[in-house]
């Protein structure tokens, strides 16, 4: 009896000690299906491996960066999921720590192409790429390259849909930067690009969408035949029943949209362990299969049909995210004066 009591007491003490050392960290995530996959593929294995708790905050990168900047000595967030433009702000303002393989061993499995744009202050964790979605019964011969697509709108080869100026996830990079890059125009010289967009609009063969669901409605209803969209969303829509929808990347390639992770300066050092679990092969495979996007651990193996759909990071184009953020107010102003008139 004494032995049993002693063992029980030791068990209680051990449990109390483990609880005392358990830690809660704050991590951010995008909403919807992305959040659910994030919780299942990243949060759950981290908590199982460490006994810690990772509390997930859903919102927007600009909101999170502002919260950190308001209290940088005691930030409310430990691990920051981010986009490239706001990641650049976090780096510039000294809000995040440099990331190395000593702190995150699985970073060794990530190609340098995913860390160099962040100057070592984080890494891409997954990415999508913009291309063209089209209805195969109405566009039997889709344009092979981007400029042919834009010129085809003016020529009346099809009715296209493009993202409006308020579609912040798509318009700055997949439409505007895309045109600046293709036309060889400096980002601060807007005239030629706006003239091209006005010509498309004036042709009568162009409509705009204001959210991702409206794009699909336009294609299904016949209001539009083809338009700029994101790969993962397009394949999800096709698999969900829009059988005649197809998707591809015109030359010279799709436009990347990466999700980024950064360790917040003065946040808990447990953030490094969370990021290391997130970058593991098993966690990354889980996430990619649930959201349909490519990830960055080079050992990940994609099953079909995902393997045939995801682009290689070597084949996509990287926008000048920092440059875009500087000129975006001017782009919006010029759009409103010309395209939006």
C-alpha positions in Angstrom: 0.0 0.0 0.0 2.8 2.3 0.9 4.5 1.5 -2.4 1.4 2.3 -4.3 0.9 5.6 -2.5 4.5 6.5 -3.1 4.2 5.8 -6.8 1.0 7.8 -7.0 2.7 10.8 -5.3 5.7 10.6 -7.6 3.3 10.5 -10.6 1.5 13.6 -9.4 4.8 15.5 -8.8 6.0 14.5 -12.2 2.8 15.7 -13.8 3.0 18.9 -11.9 6.5 19.5 -13.0 5.7 18.8 -16.6 2.8 21.2 -16.5 5.0 23.8 -14.8 7.4 23.7 -17.7 4.9 23.6 -20.5 4.7 26.8 -22.4 2.1 28.6 -24.5 3.2 30.4 -27.7 1.3 32.6 -30.0 1.4 31.9 -33.8 -0.6 33.5 -36.6 -2.4 31.9 -39.5 -4.6 32.8 -42.5 -8.2 31.8 -42.3 -10.4 29.2 -43.9 -9.1 25.9 -45.2 -5.5 27.2 -44.8 -6.1 27.6 -41.0 -7.5 24.2 -40.7 -4.6 22.6 -42.4 -2.2 24.8 -40.4 -3.7 23.5 -37.1 -3.7 19.8 -38.2 -0.4 19.7 -39.9 1.7 22.1 -37.9 0.1 22.9 -34.5 -0.9 19.4 -33.6 2.5 17.7 -34.2 4.3 20.6 -32.4 2.0 20.2 -29.4 2.4 16.4 -29.4 6.2 16.6 -29.6 6.7 19.3 -26.9 3.7 19.3 -24.6 3.4 23.0 -25.2 0.4 24.8 -26.6 0.4 26.9 -29.8 -2.4 29.4 -29.7 -3.5 30.4 -33.3 -4.5 33.9 -34.1 -6.3 34.4 -37.4 -6.2 37.8 -39.1 -4.2 39.8 -41.6 -0.4 40.4 -41.8 -0.6 44.2 -41.6 -2.7 43.8 -38.4 -0.2 41.4 -36.8 2.9 43.6 -37.7 1.2 46.6 -36.2 0.5 44.7 -33.0 4.1 43.6 -32.7 5.4 47.2 -33.5 3.1 48.6 -30.7 4.9 46.5 -28.1 8.3 45.2 -29.5 9.8 44.5 -26.1 7.0 42.2 -25.1 5.3 41.2 -28.4 1.9 39.5 -28.3 3.0 37.1 -31.1 5.9 34.7 -31.1 5.7 33.2 -34.6 4.5 35.4 -37.5 3.0 34.0 -40.7 3.3 36.7 -43.2 3.2 37.8 -46.9 6.3 39.2 -48.7 5.4 42.9 -48.5 4.6 43.0 -44.8 7.5 40.6 -44.1 9.8 43.3 -45.7 8.2 45.9 -43.3 8.9 43.6 -40.3 12.5 43.2 -41.4 13.0 46.9 -42.0 11.5 47.8 -38.6 13.7 45.3 -36.7 10.7 43.2 -35.5 12.0 39.7 -36.4 15.1 37.6 -35.8 17.5 36.2 -38.3 16.9 32.5 -38.9 19.7 29.9 -39.2 20.0 26.1 -39.4 21.4 26.1 -35.8 18.1 27.4 -34.6 16.0 25.5 -37.2 17.7 22.4 -38.4 15.1 21.6 -41.0 16.0 24.9 -42.7 18.8 22.9 -44.3 16.0 21.2 -46.4 14.8 24.5 -47.8 16.4 25.8 -51.1 18.1 29.1 -50.8 15.6 30.6 -53.3 13.0 30.6 -50.4 15.2 32.4 -47.8 17.3 34.8 -49.9 14.3 37.2 -50.7 13.9 37.5 -46.9 17.6 38.3 -46.3 17.8 35.4 -43.8 14.9 36.8 -41.7 12.5 34.0 -42.3 11.6 31.6 -45.0 8.8 30.9 -47.5 6.7 27.9 -46.3 4.3 27.4 -49.2 3.4 29.2 -52.4 0.9 29.5 -55.1 1.3 31.0 -58.5 -1.0 33.0 -60.7 -1.8 31.9 -64.2 -4.8 31.7 -66.5 -8.0 29.8 -65.8 -10.3 29.3 -68.8 -13.3 27.4 -70.0 -12.2 24.7 -72.5 -15.5 24.8 -74.5 -15.2 28.5 -75.1 -11.4 28.9 -75.4 -10.1 25.9 -77.4 -6.7 27.5 -78.1 -5.6 29.5 -75.0 -2.8 32.0 -75.6 0.7 30.6 -75.0 2.1 33.7 -73.4 1.0 36.5 -71.2 1.2 39.3 -73.8 -0.7 37.3 -76.3 -3.4 37.0 -73.6 -3.6 40.7 -73.0 -3.5 41.5 -76.8 -6.2 38.9 -77.3 -8.6 40.8 -75.1 -8.2 43.9 -77.3 -8.5 41.8 -80.5 -11.8 40.3 -79.2 -10.6 36.7 -79.2 -12.5 36.1 -75.9 -14.0 38.0 -73.0 -11.5 38.1 -70.1 -11.9 38.8 -66.5 -9.2 40.6 -64.5 -8.9 41.4 -60.8 -10.1 44.9 -59.8 -7.9 47.4 -58.0 -9.2 46.3 -54.6 -8.3 42.7 -54.9 -5.1 43.2 -52.8 -4.0 39.5 -53.0 -3.9 39.5 -56.8 -3.9 42.8 -58.6 -0.6 44.3 -57.4 1.5 41.3 -58.5 -0.5 39.0 -60.9 -1.9 41.9 -63.0 0.0 45.2 -62.5 3.6 44.0 -61.8 3.1 41.3 -64.5 2.4 44.0 -67.1 5.2 46.3 -65.9 7.6 43.3 -66.1 6.4 42.1 -69.5 6.5 45.6 -71.0 9.9 46.5 -69.5 8.5 49.5 -67.8 10.0 51.0 -64.5 7.6 50.6 -61.6 7.2 54.3 -61.1 6.3 55.0 -64.8 2.7 54.1 -65.0 1.5 55.6 -68.3 2.2 52.7 -70.7 0.7 50.1 -68.4 -2.5 52.2 -67.7 -2.9 52.9 -71.4 -2.7 49.1 -72.1 -5.4 48.4 -69.4 -7.6 51.2 -70.8 -7.3 49.7 -74.3 -8.5 46.4 -72.9 -11.4 47.9 -71.1 -12.4 50.1 -74.1 -12.5 47.0 -76.3 -15.6 45.8 -74.6 -14.1 42.4 -74.0 -13.1 42.9 -70.4 -14.9 42.6 -67.1 -13.4 42.8 -63.5 -13.9 40.7 -60.5 -13.8 41.9 -56.9 -13.4 38.6 -55.1 -12.3 35.1 -55.8 -15.8 33.6 -55.9 -17.0 36.3 -58.4 -14.3 35.1 -60.8 -15.8 31.6 -60.8 -19.3 32.9 -61.2 -18.3 34.9 -64.2 -16.7 31.9 -66.0 -19.6 29.6 -65.2 -22.3 32.1 -66.3 -20.6 32.9 -69.6 -19.9 36.5 -68.6 -16.2 35.8 -69.1 -14.2 33.0 -70.8 -10.7 33.3 -69.4 -8.9 35.3 -66.7 -6.1 35.6 -64.2 -6.5 33.3 -61.2 -4.5 31.3 -58.6 -3.5 27.7 -59.3 -4.7 26.0 -56.0 -8.1 27.8 -56.2 -8.6 26.8 -59.8 -7.8 23.1 -59.3 -10.1 23.1 -56.2 -12.9 24.5 -58.3 -12.4 22.0 -61.1 -12.3 19.1 -58.7 -15.4 20.6 -57.0 -17.5 20.2 -60.2 -16.5 22.9 -62.7 -15.4 20.3 -65.2 -14.7 22.5 -68.1 -12.4 24.8 -66.2 -8.7 24.3 -67.0 -5.6 26.2 -65.7 -2.1 26.8 -66.9 0.9 29.2 -66.6 1.5 31.3 -69.8 5.1 32.0 -70.7 7.4 33.3 -69.3 5.8 31.8 -66.2 3.3 32.1 -63.4 3.6 34.8 -60.7 4.5 33.5 -57.3 2.6 34.4 -54.1 4.5 33.0 -51.1 3.4 32.5 -47.5 6.3 33.3 -45.2 7.1 32.5 -41.6 9.3 34.6 -39.2 10.3 34.4 -35.6 9.4 37.6 -33.7 12.2 39.4 -32.0 11.8 39.2 -28.2 9.2 36.4 -28.6 9.6 33.0 -27.0 12.5 30.9 -28.2 10.0 28.1 -28.5 9.1 29.7 -31.7 12.2 28.2 -33.3 11.0 24.7 -32.3 7.6 25.4 -33.8 9.1 26.5 -37.1 11.4 23.5 -37.2 8.3 21.2 -36.8 6.5 23.1 -39.5 9.4 22.6 -41.9 9.7 18.9 -41.4 8.9 16.6 -44.3 5.9 15.0 -42.7 4.3 18.3 -41.7 4.9 19.9 -45.1 3.5 16.8 -46.9 0.4 17.0 -44.8 -0.1 20.6 -45.5 0.4 20.4 -49.2 -2.0 17.6 -49.6 -4.7 19.4 -47.7 -4.5 22.8 -49.4 -3.2 21.8 -52.9 -0.2 24.2 -52.8 3.5 23.3 -53.1 5.7 23.6 -50.0 9.4 24.2 -49.5 11.0 21.1 -47.9 12.9 19.6 -50.8 12.2 16.0 -49.6 8.4 16.3 -49.9 6.9 13.9 -52.4 3.6 15.0 -54.1 0.9 12.4 -55.0 -1.1 12.6 -58.1 -2.9 14.7 -59.3 -1.0 17.3 -57.1 2.4 16.3 -58.6 1.2 17.2 -62.1 -0.3 20.5 -61.0 2.2 22.2 -58.7 4.8 24.4 -60.3 8.5 24.2 -59.6 9.9 27.3 -57.8 12.4 27.5 -60.6 9.6 28.1 -63.2 7.7 30.9 -61.5 8.5 34.6 -61.6 9.2 36.6 -58.4 7.7 40.1 -58.3 9.6 43.0 -56.8 7.5 42.9 -53.6 9.4 45.7 -51.8 9.3 47.9 -54.9 5.6 47.3 -55.4 4.8 48.3 -51.8 6.5 51.7 -52.4 4.6 52.5 -55.6 1.3 50.9 -54.9 -0.4 54.2 -53.7 0.6 55.8 -57.1 -0.7 52.7 -59.0 -4.1 53.0 -57.2 -4.3 56.7 -57.9 -3.5 56.2 -61.6 -5.9 53.3 -61.9 -8.7 55.3 -60.4 -8.0 58.2 -62.8 -7.8 56.0 -66.0 -9.1 52.5 -65.8 -11.6 53.3 -63.1 -13.0 56.4 -64.7 
